[in-house]
Every structure is written in C-alpha cells, then in structure tokens.
C-alpha cells in the first residue's frame, strides 16, 4: 500500500511494504520519500528514505527497500502498463507533477 502527496519538489507518502527473505510476513510501515523517473514509457519508482515509527531504519533494511522498483507492481496491471507507455517524462516540481506524453 502506498499513499502519496506532493511536497515541493518531492513525492512523499505513507507506505506499508512487505519484507523479503527471513523477514517474510513482516512489514515496514511509515512515512517515505520516493524517487520517480519515467522516460520513454519506462517507469522507475523507488523509496529514497523511510522512517518507520519515526526512527531511521538500519542500513541493511534501507538498502533492501531501495532495491525494489515499485513500478513493477504497476506494470502488472494491463491498463496501468498501457498508460505508462504513453508517458515520455514525469517531473515533480514546485508542488506539481508534470507529465509529458509522447
């Protein structure tokens, strides 16, 4: 689950993300900042920072969540994947999301 909001030049929100490997079945929950890149229909959405329970997570955990491209969840949906292919560029600037289509 992800809820997002625009904050200046950043995309922020709340996330509940399932942990992989030996921590499977557990979730990291909290406010997060996201990096969003869309270029020529290819999306890359990653967690830049997350502060579960107001605390900085251990480096290994932050490394794990930064590796995941959240856009992979979007492209599983046929309609979302089709819509993404129509986008040439996305930019978050001055409290706005600017989407340029092909």
N, CA, C and O atoms as a printed pandas DataFrame, in Angstrom:
     atom_number atom_name residue_name chain_id  residue_number  x_coord  y_coord  z_coord
0              1         N          UNK        A               1    0.848   -1.175    0.000
1              2        CA          UNK        A               1    0.000    0.000    0.000
2              3         C          UNK        A               1    0.889    1.232    0.000
3              4         O          UNK        A               1    1.898    1.292    0.704
4              5         N          UNK        A               2    0.498    2.208   -0.799
5              6        CA          UNK        A               2    1.223    3.466   -0.862
6              7         C          UNK        A               2    0.210    4.600   -0.981
7              8         O          UNK        A               2   -0.699    4.551   -1.809
8              9         N          UNK        A               3    0.376    5.606   -0.155
9             10        CA          UNK        A               3   -0.396    6.837   -0.259
10            11         C          UNK        A               3    0.616    7.946   -0.471
11            12         O          UNK        A               3    1.577    8.057    0.290
12            13         N          UNK        A               4    0.418    8.772   -1.497
13            14        CA          UNK        A               4    1.421    9.789   -1.810
14            15         C          UNK        A               4    0.837   11.190   -1.783
15            16         O          UNK        A               4   -0.369   11.397   -1.914
16            17         N          UNK        A               5    1.748   12.146   -1.605
17            18        CA          UNK        A               5    1.408   13.563   -1.669
18            19         C          UNK        A               5    2.623   14.290   -2.241
19            20         O          UNK        A               5    3.748   13.796   -2.171
20            21         N          UNK        A               6    2.382   15.451   -2.798
21            22        CA          UNK        A               6    3.460   16.258   -3.358
22            23         C          UNK        A               6    3.879   17.264   -2.299
23            24         O          UNK        A               6    3.043   17.949   -1.710
24            25         N          UNK        A               7    5.187   17.346   -2.064
25            26        CA          UNK        A               7    5.745   18.286   -1.100
26            27         C          UNK        A               7    6.903   19.012   -1.788
27            28         O          UNK        A               7    8.032   18.523   -1.805
28            29         N          UNK        A               8    6.606   20.187   -2.353
29            30        CA          UNK        A               8    7.632   20.931   -3.090
30            31         C          UNK        A               8    8.084   20.162   -4.322
31            32         O          UNK        A               8    7.298   19.912   -5.236
32            33         N          UNK        A               9    9.364   19.790   -4.336
33            34        CA          UNK        A               9    9.929   19.041   -5.453
34            35         C          UNK        A               9   10.049   17.550   -5.136
35            36         O          UNK        A               9   10.779   16.823   -5.810
36            37         N          UNK        A              10    9.335   17.107   -4.116
37            38        CA          UNK        A              10    9.432   15.708   -3.701
38            39         C          UNK        A              10    8.059   15.044   -3.666
39            40         O          UNK        A              10    7.032   15.687   -3.452
40            41         N          UNK        A              11    8.086   13.760   -3.882
41            42        CA          UNK        A              11    6.886   12.942   -3.738
42            43         C          UNK        A              11    7.040   12.189   -2.417
43            44         O          UNK        A              11    7.971   11.401   -2.249
44            45         N          UNK        A              12    6.134   12.434   -1.496
45            46        CA          UNK        A              12    6.198   11.817   -0.173
46            47         C          UNK        A              12    4.907   11.056    0.073
47            48         O          UNK        A              12    3.914   11.243   -0.631
48            49         N          UNK        A              13    4.934   10.205    1.072
49            50        CA          UNK        A              13    3.723    9.484    1.397
50            51         C          UNK        A              13    3.918    8.480    2.491
51            52         O          UNK        A              13    4.941    8.465    3.175
52            53         N          UNK        A              14    2.926    7.640    2.649
53            54        CA          UNK        A              14    2.938    6.563    3.637
54            55         C          UNK        A              14    2.994    5.241    2.880
55            56         O          UNK        A              14    2.327    5.067    1.860
56            57         N          UNK        A              15    3.788    4.323    3.389
57            58        CA          UNK        A              15    3.926    3.041    2.712
58            59         C          UNK        A              15    3.867    1.903    3.724
59            60         O          UNK        A              15    4.300    2.031    4.870
60            61         N          UNK        A              16    3.330    0.814    3.270
61            62        CA          UNK        A              16    3.364   -0.443    4.016
62            63         C          UNK        A              16    3.949   -1.453    3.039
63            64         O          UNK        A              16    3.302   -1.834    2.063
64            65         N          UNK        A              17    5.180   -1.885    3.309
65            66        CA          UNK        A              17    5.912   -2.710    2.356
66            67         C          UNK        A              17    6.290   -4.055    2.986
67            68         O          UNK        A              17    6.876   -4.089    4.068
68            69         N          UNK        A              18    5.953   -5.166    2.310
69            70        CA          UNK        A              18    6.308   -6.485    2.849
70            71         C          UNK        A              18    7.807   -6.742    2.735
71            72         O          UNK        A              18    8.411   -6.487    1.693
72            73         N          UNK        A              19    8.389   -7.239    3.794
73            74        CA          UNK        A              19    9.823   -7.519    3.804
74            75         C          UNK        A              19   10.116   -8.882    3.174
75            76         O          UNK        A              19    9.325   -9.817    3.306
76            77         N          UNK        A              20   11.255   -8.987    2.489
77            78        CA          UNK        A              20   11.618  -10.250    1.837
78            79         C          UNK        A              20   12.431  -11.159    2.753
79            80         O          UNK        A              20   12.754  -10.804    3.887
80            81         N          UNK        A              21   12.750  -12.334    2.234
81            82        CA          UNK        A              21   13.689  -13.259    2.889
82            83         C          UNK        A              21   13.256  -13.710    4.261
83            84         O          UNK        A              21   12.094  -14.054    4.474
84            85         N          UNK        A              22   14.205  -13.709    5.206
85            86        CA          UNK        A              22   13.907  -14.231    6.546
86            87         C          UNK        A              22   12.878  -13.404    7.316
87            88         O          UNK        A              22   12.333  -13.862    8.320
88            89         N          UNK        A              23   12.616  -12.191    6.843
89            90        CA          UNK        A              23   11.622  -11.338    7.496
90            91         C          UNK        A              23   10.264  -11.404    6.803
91            92         O          UNK        A              23    9.369  -10.608    7.088
92            93         N          UNK        A              24   10.123  -12.369    5.885
93            94        CA          UNK        A              24    8.871  -12.521    5.148
94            95         C          UNK        A              24    7.702  -12.639    6.127
95            96         O          UNK        A              24    7.787  -13.337    7.138
96            97         N          UNK        A              25    6.615  -11.946    5.807
97            98        CA          UNK        A              25    5.454  -11.930    6.690
98            99         C          UNK        A              25    5.410  -10.687    7.559
99           100         O          UNK        A              25    4.387  -10.393    8.177
100          101         N          UNK        A              26    6.532   -9.945    7.610
101          102        CA          UNK        A              26    6.573   -8.699    8.358
102          103         C          UNK        A              26    6.574   -7.532    7.368
103          104         O          UNK        A              26    6.914   -7.695    6.196
104          105         N          UNK        A              27    6.190   -6.360    7.861
105          106        CA          UNK        A              27    6.098   -5.178    7.017
106          107         C          UNK        A              27    6.878   -4.031    7.624
107          108         O          UNK        A              27    7.012   -3.933    8.843
108          109         N          UNK        A              28    7.395   -3.159    6.759
109          110        CA          UNK        A              28    7.942   -1.894    7.219
110          111         C          UNK        A              28    6.888   -0.849    6.849
111          112         O          UNK        A              28    6.466   -0.759    5.696
112          113         N          UNK        A              29    6.474   -0.071    7.834
113          114        CA          UNK        A              29    5.404    0.915    7.673
114          115         C          UNK        A              29    5.902    2.282    8.095
115          116         O          UNK        A              29    6.617    2.405    9.090
116          117         N          UNK        A              30    5.530    3.309    7.349
117          118        CA          UNK        A              30    5.883    4.648    7.787
118          119         C          UNK        A              30    5.953    5.643    6.656
119          120         O          UNK        A              30    5.717    5.310    5.495
120          121         N          UNK        A              31    6.287    6.891    7.017
121          122        CA          UNK        A              31    6.423    7.930    6.005
122          123         C          UNK        A              31    7.657    7.680    5.149
123          124         O          UNK        A              31    8.692    7.228    5.639
124          125         N          UNK        A              32    7.528    7.982    3.857
125          126        CA          UNK        A              32    8.625    7.733    2.921
126          127         C          UNK        A              32    8.714    8.863    1.905
127          128         O          UNK        A              32    7.748    9.581    1.650
128          129         N          UNK        A              33    9.901    8.994    1.338
129          130        CA          UNK        A              33   10.146    9.884    0.205
130          131         C          UNK        A              33   10.497    8.995   -0.975
131          132         O          UNK        A              33   11.244    8.026   -0.835
132          133         N          UNK        A              34    9.951    9.333   -2.149
133          134        CA          UNK        A              34   10.115    8.489   -3.330
134          135         C          UNK        A              34   10.878    9.209   -4.426
135          136         O          UNK        A              34   10.770   10.427   -4.572
136          137         N          UNK        A              35   11.650    8.454   -5.197
137          138        CA          UNK        A              35   12.259    8.928   -6.432
138          139         C          UNK        A              35   11.416    8.366   -7.565
139          140         O          UNK        A              35   11.189    7.158   -7.636
140          141         N          UNK        A              36   10.952    9.242   -8.452
141          142        CA          UNK        A              36   10.108    8.816   -9.569
142          143         C          UNK        A              36   10.771    9.254  -10.870
143          144         O          UNK        A              36   11.077   10.429  -11.074
144          145         N          UNK        A              37   10.979    8.282  -11.733
145          146        CA          UNK        A              37   11.524    8.573  -13.061
146          147         C          UNK        A              37   10.675    7.828  -14.082
147          148         O          UNK        A              37   10.431    6.629  -13.951
148          149         N          UNK        A              38   10.238    8.545  -15.083
149          150        CA          UNK        A              38    9.558    7.924  -16.215
150          151         C          UNK        A              38   10.191    8.531  -17.449
151          152         O          UNK        A              38   10.210    9.749  -17.622
152          153         N          UNK        A              39   10.706    7.674  -18.296
153          154        CA          UNK        A              39   11.330    8.127  -19.523
154          155         C          UNK        A              39   10.978    7.170  -20.644
155          156         O          UNK        A              39   11.260    5.974  -20.571
156          157         N          UNK        A              40   10.364    7.709  -21.675
157          158        CA          UNK        A              40   10.000    6.928  -22.855
158          159         C          UNK        A              40    9.174    5.695  -22.494
159          160         O          UNK        A              40    9.386    4.613  -23.041
160          161         N          UNK        A              41    8.240    5.868  -21.576
161          162        CA          UNK        A              41    7.332    4.795  -21.203
162          163         C          UNK        A              41    7.862    3.823  -20.174
163          164         O          UNK        A              41    7.139    2.922  -19.750
164          165         N          UNK        A              42    9.108    3.985  -19.762
165          166        CA          UNK        A              42    9.703    3.110  -18.743
166          167         C          UNK        A              42    9.705    3.832  -17.400
167          168         O          UNK        A              42   10.293    4.905  -17.262
168          169         N          UNK        A              43    9.048    3.238  -16.421
169          170        CA          UNK        A              43    8.947    3.859  -15.097
170          171         C          UNK        A              43    9.915    3.209  -14.118
171          172         O          UNK        A              43   10.190    2.011  -14.186
172          173         N          UNK        A              44   10.422    4.029  -13.209
173          174        CA          UNK        A              44   11.272    3.559  -12.119
174          175         C          UNK        A              44   10.848    4.354  -10.885
175          176         O          UNK        A              44   11.081    5.561  -10.811
176          177         N          UNK        A              45   10.230    3.682   -9.922
177          178        CA          UNK        A              45    9.740    4.333   -8.706
178          179         C          UNK        A              45   10.381    3.617   -7.520
179          180         O          UNK        A              45   10.162    2.425   -7.305
180          181         N          UNK        A              46   11.169    4.357   -6.761
181          182        CA          UNK        A              46   11.897    3.753   -5.648
182          183         C          UNK        A              46   11.730    4.581   -4.370
183          184         O          UNK        A              46   11.500    5.790   -4.410
184          185         N          UNK        A              47   11.852    3.895   -3.255
185          186        CA          UNK        A              47   11.842    4.565   -1.954
186          187         C          UNK        A              47   13.228    5.154   -1.733
187          188         O          UNK        A              47   14.226    4.435   -1.770
188          189         N          UNK        A              48   13.288    6.455   -1.504
189          190        CA          UNK        A              48   14.573    7.094   -1.198
190          191         C          UNK        A              48   14.861    6.974    0.299
191          192         O          UNK        A              48   15.950    6.575    0.711
192          193         N          UNK        A              49   13.859    7.327    1.094
193          194        CA          UNK        A              49   14.003    7.287    2.552
194          195         C          UNK        A              49   12.695    6.828    3.166
195          196         O          UNK        A              49   11.618    7.076    2.624
196          197         N          UNK        A              50   12.802    6.163    4.293
197          198        CA          UNK        A              50   11.627    5.754    5.061
198          199         C          UNK        A              50   11.989    5.846    6.537
199          200         O          UNK        A              50   13.108    5.522    6.936
200          201         N          UNK        A              51   11.022    6.295    7.346
201          202        CA          UNK        A              51   11.269    6.419    8.785
202          203         C          UNK        A              51   10.161    5.721    9.559
203          204         O          UNK        A              51    9.250    6.375   10.067
204          205         N          UNK        A              52   10.234    4.382    9.654
205          206        CA          UNK        A              52    9.214    3.659   10.405
206          207         C          UNK        A              52    9.256    4.044   11.888
207          208         O          UNK        A              52   10.317    4.081   12.509
208          209         N          UNK        A              53    8.099    4.322   12.419
209          210        CA          UNK        A              53    7.952    4.708   13.829
210          211         C          UNK        A              53    8.845    5.899   14.178
211          212         O          UNK        A              53    9.305    6.028   15.312
212          213         N          UNK        A              54    9.087    6.775   13.186
213          214        CA          UNK        A              54    9.878    7.980   13.422
214          215         C          UNK        A              54   11.356    7.737   13.613
215          216         O          UNK        A              54   12.078    8.636   14.044
216          217         N          UNK        A              55   11.824    6.538   13.301
217          218        CA          UNK        A              55   13.231    6.203   13.510
218          219         C          UNK        A              55   13.916    5.892   12.179
219          220         O          UNK        A              55   13.284    5.409   11.239
220          221         N          UNK        A              56   15.208    6.176   12.116
221          222        CA          UNK        A              56   15.984    5.819   10.938
222          223         C          UNK        A              56   16.193    4.309   10.952
223          224         O          UNK        A              56   16.678    3.761   11.942
224          225         N          UNK        A              57   15.830    3.631    9.862
225          226        CA          UNK        A              57   15.992    2.173    9.833
226          227         C          UNK        A              57   17.464    1.787    9.701
227          228         O          UNK        A              57   18.287    2.600    9.279
228          229         N          UNK        A              58   17.791    0.553   10.060
229          230        CA          UNK        A              58   19.171    0.102    9.879
230          231         C          UNK        A              58   19.539    0.146    8.394
231          232         O          UNK        A              58   18.676   -0.039    7.536
232          233         N          UNK        A              59   20.811    0.388    8.089
233          234        CA          UNK        A              59   21.243    0.494    6.687
234          235         C          UNK        A              59   20.861   -0.710    5.833
235          236         O          UNK        A              59   20.518   -0.541    4.663
236          237         N          UNK        A              60   20.911   -1.909    6.380
237          238        CA          UNK        A              60   20.578   -3.099    5.582
238          239         C          UNK        A              60   19.117   -3.090    5.155
239          240         O          UNK        A              60   18.785   -3.542    4.059
240          241         N          UNK        A              61   18.238   -2.573    6.023
241          242        CA          UNK        A              61   16.818   -2.512    5.697
242          243         C          UNK        A              61   16.555   -1.445    4.627
243          244         O          UNK        A              61   15.807   -1.677    3.677
244          245         N          UNK        A              62   17.176   -0.281    4.796
245          246        CA          UNK        A              62   17.021    0.781    3.816
246          247         C          UNK        A              62   17.552    0.322    2.456
247          248         O          UNK        A              62   16.957    0.624    1.422
248          249         N          UNK        A              63   18.658   -0.397    2.460
249          250        CA          UNK        A              63   19.216   -0.937    1.222
250          251         C          UNK        A              63   18.228   -1.894    0.553
251          252         O          UNK        A              63   18.070   -1.867   -0.668
252          253         N          UNK        A              64   17.571   -2.729    1.337
253          254        CA          UNK        A              64   16.594   -3.686    0.800
254          255         C          UNK        A              64   15.426   -2.972    0.124
255          256         O          UNK        A              64   15.054   -3.324   -0.995
256          257         N          UNK        A              65   14.846   -1.979    0.785
257          258        CA          UNK        A              65   13.677   -1.315    0.218
258          259         C          UNK        A              65   14.051   -0.420   -0.959
259          260         O          UNK        A              65   13.225   -0.206   -1.846
260          261         N          UNK        A              66   15.270    0.106   -0.989
261          262        CA          UNK        A              66   15.705    0.940   -2.119
262          263         C          UNK        A              66   15.912    0.120   -3.385
263          264         O          UNK        A              66   15.850    0.667   -4.486
264          265         N          UNK        A              67   16.151   -1.149   -3.255
265          266        CA          UNK        A              67   16.387   -2.011   -4.417
266          267         C          UNK        A              67   15.115   -2.292   -5.215
267          268         O          UNK        A              67   15.182   -2.641   -6.394
268          269         N          UNK        A              68   13.974   -2.141   -4.580
269          270        CA          UNK        A              68   12.712   -2.524   -5.201
270          271         C          UNK        A              68   12.168   -1.391   -6.062
271          272         O          UNK        A              68   12.008   -0.262   -5.599
272          273         N          UNK        A              69   11.887   -1.712   -7.320
273          274        CA          UNK        A              69   11.242   -0.764   -8.222
274          275         C          UNK        A              69    9.733   -0.943   -8.065
275          276         O          UNK        A              69    9.166   -1.930   -8.534
276          277         N          UNK        A              70    9.094    0.010   -7.408
277          278        CA          UNK        A              70    7.660   -0.081   -7.157
278          279         C          UNK        A              70    6.843   -0.032   -8.446
279          280         O          UNK        A              70    5.679   -0.432   -8.461
280          281         N          UNK        A              71    7.448    0.456   -9.519
281          282        CA          UNK        A              71    6.750    0.481  -10.811
282          283         C          UNK        A              71    6.458   -0.929  -11.304
283          284         O          UNK        A              71    5.536   -1.128  -12.095
284          285         N          UNK        A              72    7.229   -1.910  -10.847
285          286        CA          UNK        A              72    6.974   -3.297  -11.241
286          287         C          UNK        A              72    5.565   -3.731  -10.847
287          288         O          UNK        A              72    4.947   -4.543  -11.537
288          289         N          UNK        A              73    5.059   -3.193   -9.743
289          290        CA          UNK        A              73    3.705   -3.528   -9.314
290          291         C          UNK        A              73    2.673   -2.894  -10.241
291          292         O          UNK        A              73    1.605   -3.463  -10.469
292          293         N          UNK        A              74    2.992   -1.709  -10.778
293          294        CA          UNK        A              74    2.072   -1.032  -11.692
294          295         C          UNK        A              74    1.962   -1.751  -13.030
295          296         O          UNK        A              74    0.867   -1.894  -13.574
296          297         N          UNK        A              75    3.091   -2.200  -13.558
297          298        CA          UNK        A              75    3.060   -2.780  -14.901
298          299         C          UNK        A              75    2.409   -4.162  -14.928
299          300         O          UNK        A              75    2.179   -4.717  -16.002
300          301         N          UNK        A              76    2.118   -4.709  -13.773
301          302        CA          UNK        A              76    1.374   -5.980  -13.727
302          303         C          UNK        A              76   -0.077   -5.782  -14.159
303          304         O          UNK        A              76   -0.739   -6.714  -14.614
304          305         N          UNK        A              77   -0.554   -4.550  -14.005
305          306        CA          UNK        A              77   -1.910   -4.208  -14.419
306          307         C          UNK        A              77   -1.844   -3.739  -15.873
307          308         O          UNK        A              77   -1.107   -2.806  -16.191
308          309         N          UNK        A              78   -2.599   -4.374  -16.742
309          310        CA          UNK        A              78   -2.546   -4.099  -18.169
310          311         C          UNK        A              78   -2.891   -2.641  -18.502
311          312         O          UNK        A              78   -2.245   -2.034  -19.357
312          313         N          UNK        A              79   -3.888   -2.085  -17.842
313          314        CA          UNK        A              79   -4.277   -0.701  -18.103
314          315         C          UNK        A              79   -3.187    0.271  -17.644
315          316         O          UNK        A              79   -2.875    1.236  -18.343
316          317         N          UNK        A              80   -2.615    0.014  -16.479
317          318        CA          UNK        A              80   -1.547    0.882  -15.976
318          319         C          UNK        A              80   -0.324    0.804  -16.883
319          320         O          UNK        A              80    0.295    1.827  -17.176
320          321         N          UNK        A              81    0.028   -0.393  -17.326
321          322        CA          UNK        A              81    1.172   -0.568  -18.220
322          323         C          UNK        A              81    0.947    0.178  -19.531
323          324         O          UNK        A              81    1.867    0.806  -20.055
324          325         N          UNK        A              82   -0.265    0.112  -20.058
325          326        CA          UNK        A              82   -0.597    0.812  -21.293
326          327         C          UNK        A              82   -0.489    2.328  -21.106
327          328         O          UNK        A              82    0.028    3.031  -21.974
328          329         N          UNK        A              83   -0.972    2.814  -19.988
329          330        CA          UNK        A              83   -0.896    4.250  -19.701
330          331         C          UNK        A              83    0.555    4.701  -19.556
331          332         O          UNK        A              83    0.922    5.763  -20.060
332          333         N          UNK        A              84    1.381    3.916  -18.879
333          334        CA          UNK        A              84    2.793    4.263  -18.708
334          335         C          UNK        A              84    3.518    4.365  -20.044
335          336         O          UNK        A              84    4.391    5.217  -20.214
336          337         N          UNK        A              85    3.164    3.506  -20.985
337          338        CA          UNK        A              85    3.829    3.540  -22.295
338          339         C          UNK        A              85    3.549    4.835  -23.047
339          340         O          UNK        A              85    4.274    5.178  -23.980
340          341         N          UNK        A              86    2.501    5.560  -22.649
341          342        CA          UNK        A              86    2.148    6.812  -23.306
342          343         C          UNK        A              86    2.873    8.019  -22.705
343          344         O          UNK        A              86    2.781    9.127  -23.233
344          345         N          UNK        A              87    3.589    7.803  -21.609
345          346        CA          UNK        A              87    4.270    8.897  -20.914
346          347         C          UNK        A              87    5.713    8.986  -21.385
347          348         O          UNK        A              87    6.427    7.985  -21.450
348          349         N          UNK        A              88    6.126   10.204  -21.711
349          350        CA          UNK        A              88    7.501   10.427  -22.140
350          351         C          UNK        A              88    8.382   10.856  -20.973
351          352         O          UNK        A              88    9.560   10.502  -20.914
352          353         N          UNK        A              89    7.803   11.628  -20.036
353          354        CA          UNK        A              89    8.612   12.147  -18.930
354          355         C          UNK        A              89    7.698   12.571  -17.787
355          356         O          UNK        A              89    6.579   13.032  -18.013
356          357         N          UNK        A              90    8.188   12.409  -16.546
357          358        CA          UNK        A              90    7.478   12.873  -15.348
358          359         C          UNK        A              90    8.457   13.674  -14.504
359          360         O          UNK        A              90    9.609   13.282  -14.317
360          361         N          UNK        A              91    7.974   14.806  -13.998
361          362        CA          UNK        A              91    8.807   15.651  -13.158
362          363         C          UNK        A              91    7.967   16.154  -11.984
363          364         O          UNK        A              91    6.815   16.544  -12.172
364          365         N          UNK        A              92    8.529   16.147  -10.786
365          366        CA          UNK        A              92    7.876   16.702   -9.603
366          367         C          UNK        A              92    8.591   18.010   -9.300
367          368         O          UNK        A              92    9.780   18.027   -8.984
368          369         N          UNK        A              93    7.835   19.122   -9.402
369          370        CA          UNK        A              93    8.468   20.434   -9.244
370          371         C          UNK        A              93    7.459   21.454   -8.730
371          372         O          UNK        A              93    6.335   21.542   -9.223
372          373         N          UNK        A              94    7.875   22.208   -7.746
373          374        CA          UNK        A              94    7.059   23.304   -7.201
374          375         C          UNK        A              94    5.654   22.859   -6.804
375          376         O          UNK        A              94    4.682   23.569   -7.063
376          377         N          UNK        A              95    5.542   21.706   -6.187
377          378        CA          UNK        A              95    4.256   21.221   -5.713
378          379         C          UNK        A              95    3.360   20.653   -6.787
379          380         O          UNK        A              95    2.163   20.467   -6.566
380          381         N          UNK        A              96    3.934   20.370   -7.965
381          382        CA          UNK        A              96    3.154   19.835   -9.072
382          383         C          UNK        A              96    3.852   18.615   -9.666
383          384         O          UNK        A              96    5.076   18.491   -9.620
384          385         N          UNK        A              97    3.045   17.725  -10.220
385          386        CA          UNK        A              97    3.577   16.615  -11.004
386          387         C          UNK        A              97    3.340   16.983  -12.455
387          388         O          UNK        A              97    2.198   17.172  -12.874
388          389         N          UNK        A              98    4.406   17.084  -13.216
389          390        CA          UNK        A              98    4.330   17.468  -14.620
390          391         C          UNK        A              98    4.532   16.192  -15.447
391          392         O          UNK        A              98    5.582   15.554  -15.371
392          393         N          UNK        A              99    3.518   15.830  -16.232
393          394        CA          UNK        A              99    3.561   14.627  -17.047
394          395         C          UNK        A              99    3.542   15.057  -18.515
395          396         O          UNK        A              99    2.644   15.765  -18.970
396          397         N          UNK        A             100    4.562   14.602  -19.231
397          398        CA          UNK        A             100    4.627   14.884  -20.663
398          399         C          UNK        A             100    4.379   13.583  -21.414
399          400         O          UNK        A             100    5.038   12.571  -21.179
400          401         N          UNK        A             101    3.412   13.637  -22.323
401          402        CA          UNK        A             101    3.089   12.433  -23.096
402          403         C          UNK        A             101    3.892   12.417  -24.383
403          404         O          UNK        A             101    4.494   13.413  -24.785
404          405         N          UNK        A             102    3.881   11.267  -25.005
405          406        CA          UNK        A             102    4.620   11.097  -26.261
406          407         C          UNK        A             102    3.943   11.835  -27.390
407          408         O          UNK        A             102    4.424   11.806  -28.523
